[in-house]
Amino acid sequence: MKILVAIKQVIDHHVAIQVKLDNTGVETNNVKMSINPFDEIALEAAIRLQESGIASEVIVVSIGEKPIQTTLRSALAMGADRALLIQTDVETQPLAVAKLLQAVVAQENPQLVLLGKQAIDDDSHQTGQMLAALLNWGQGTNASQIILKDDEVQVTREIDTGLEIISLSLPAVITTDLRLNNPRYIKLPNIMKAKKKPLTILAAEELDVDITPRLQTCKVELPLRRKTGIKVENINELITKLQTEAKVI
């Protein structure tokens, strides 16, 4: 079984986000970047399937500019066999990403595609579903457990009323939740080995896909700072402030 894992490079989740002075976007110059945490979990799931003997090859793919090679090398150091960078300087939105991944799937012919349920930079939560629709494959979203049996995959997902278990015929698209696993730490020997693993760069134009942005970002702003809270002495004071200041009762 060949598994394709789509990863996205995002600002590291430990970094404080700064908005550009002209409010056109988020500042990314000289900022630490890393694999989107949800995608890292998807990659860990694929590697574990390979280690258990179920998967024969794990391929990682990402879309963007040349510096993303560093993030792909990190994915190779985690345990992926090879990497593919679809290089473009155009802003790629969920539908464009899904179309590019569809073209990659046609080339690589994987039996399973894994990706995070969303990216922490835009939180769109759309790419996996769009890809499954374009491929006409079954999909399991927000997976907290994945079990492969023969030509089927069983996905456990959390819903409002509890746990839902669905069975999908392969090939399939699965998006992963944070509860699926804890990604491994990358060891130095594996970082050195990753430098020798194949990383293919492909221009987006070669895939003959229209990736023109369909959405326009008008303005980016940080949320307003929350006012400092206060302590009240008793319930009567609380009710008074809710009536006079918050005007909620």
N, C-alpha and C positions, 0 to 999 in steps of 0.2 A: 504494500500500500504506500502510495506517495501522498504526503501531506503538504499543502501550501499554507503558509502562515503570512498574513498581511500585517505589517507593523508600520507605525507612524512615529516620526520623530517629533517630540513636543518639548516644551520648556520643562526642565526637571521640576518635579512636584515640590521640592524643597526650596525652590527659588521664589522670591517675592516678585510678583508680576508688576511691570512698569509700563505705562501707556506712553506712546510717542508724543512728543510735544505738539505735533499737529493733529493729534487725535485720530490718525488714520489707521492705527493698529497697535499691536503690542510690540514692545522693544525686544528684539532678538539678537542684536549685535553684542558680542562678548558675553553671552548668557549661556550657562550650562544647559545642554540638551541631553535628552535620554529617550529610551523607548517608552512609548505610552504604556502606563502600568497595566491596563486591561489587555493590551497586545502582548506584553511580557508574560502574562498569565496564559494566554493562548499558546505562545511559543513553548512555555514550560510543559503544557499539556501534550503538545506534539512530541517533544523530546522524550517525555515519559512513555508515550505510546511506542516510540522507537526502541527505547531501552527494554520494554517488555516484550519486544519481538513482533509487535503487531504492525508497526510501520517500517518500511524499508528505507525511506528517504524523507528528510524534512528540508523544505525550501522556504526561505524567507524572501519577501518582496516588499519594497517600499517605493514611494513616489516622491519626487522633489528634486532639489538641487544637489550638486556634487558633494557638499559636506555631509550629507546623510550617509555616506559610505562609512563614517565613523560609527554611527549607530548600527549599521548592518554588520560591521565587524564585531560589535558587542553581541549581536544575536548569534553570529557564528561561534563566538567564544562560549556562549551558553550551551551550544551543542548542535546547532543547525548544520547541515551538510554543505549547502551552497546558498548564495544570495543573488538577488536580482534587483538592480536599481533602475527604475523607469525615470529617466532624467528629464526634468522640465522646470522652467522658472515661472510657469503659469500657476496661479493660485488654483489648486484642485479642490473642488467641492464634492460632497458625497456621491452624486450621480456620476461625475467624471471619474472618480476613483473606482466606482463599481464597474464602469465600462472598461477601464484599463485593466482591472483585475479579471474581467470576463475574457479579455484578449489573452492574458497570461494563462488563464485556465485552459483556453483552447490550445495553447502551445505546449503546456506542461502535462495536461491531462491528469490532474490529481484526483484521488478518490474522496478526499476530504479537504475542505478549506476552513481554516480557523482564523478568527480575528477577534479583537476585543469588542465588547458590546458598544463602546463609545470611546472617543478620544477626550482627554481632559482639557484640551484647549477650546474646542467648540461644542462639545457635548451633543453632537448632532444625533447620534444613535440611529443612523439611517443606512450606512454603507452595507452592512451585512444583509439586511432585508432587501435592498435594491439589487445586490449581487445575486442573491438566491432567485429573485424574480427574473432577472435577465437570463440566468442559466436554466431556469425552470427546474431547479433542484429543491428538495425539501430543506427546511431550515429549522434550527433550534436556537432560540435566542436566550440570553441571560443564563447560560449553562452554569450550574453549580456542581454538576457531576456528569462525566462522560464515560460510557461503557460501550465498547465495541464488541459485537458478536457476529461472526461470519460476515454477511453482507448488510448488516443493520447496525445502527448506532442508537443507543438509548441515552436520552438527555433528561436530566433532572433540572428543573428550573423553579425558582421561587416566584409565587404569585401572591396576590393579596390574601387569599384564603388558605395558603399553605404551600405544599409542594405539588408540582405537576410533572409527571413522567411521560415523555413522548418517545415513540420509536420511529426512526427515519430509515428509509432505504438509502444505501449509498449509490451514487455520490451525494454529498450533502454539504451545507454551509452551517457552521456553528459559531455563535458569538459567545464570548466567555464573560462570566461575572467574577467579582473579586473573591468570592467564596470557593472558587474551584480549586485553587492551590496557592502555595507560597513559592514564587520563583527562586531558584537557586542563586547563590552568590557565584560570581565569576572568579575562577582561580587564575593566577598568573600563568601557569603552564598552558592553560587553554587559550589565554590571550595570545600567546606566542604561536600556538597552533593555528589560530584563526587567521593569522596573516598569510598563511599558505593555502587557505581554502578558497575556492573559486568565487569571485564576485563579478558578475556580468553587468555591464552598463548598456542600457538600451534607450535610445531617444524615444520620447513619447510619440513623436510624429511617425515613427516606424510602425506603430500599432494601428495607424489609420483610425484614430478615435477622436471625436470632437470633444475637447475638454474645455471649451470656452465657458468661463464662469457665468452662471445664470442669476446669481445673487450679488448685490452690491452692498458693501459695508459703508454706511453713511458716516458713522462716527463711533468711536470707541472711548468709553469713559470708565473710570474706576467707580465702584458703588460708593454712595455717600457714607461717611463715617457714622456709625451708630452713636447716639448720645449716651453719655455715662449714666448708668442706672442709679437709682436711689433706694434707700431702705426706709420702710415705713414702720411706725411703732405698733400699729394695730390694724385690724380689718376695717374699722371705720375710716381711718385715714386713707387706706387703699381705695375704698369705694369713692371717697371724695375726690381723689386725684383722677380716678378713672372717669368720673363725671365732668370735672371741671377742666382738666388738662388734656387727657386722651380723648374725651368725648365719645367713649365707646358704650357707655350705659346711661 
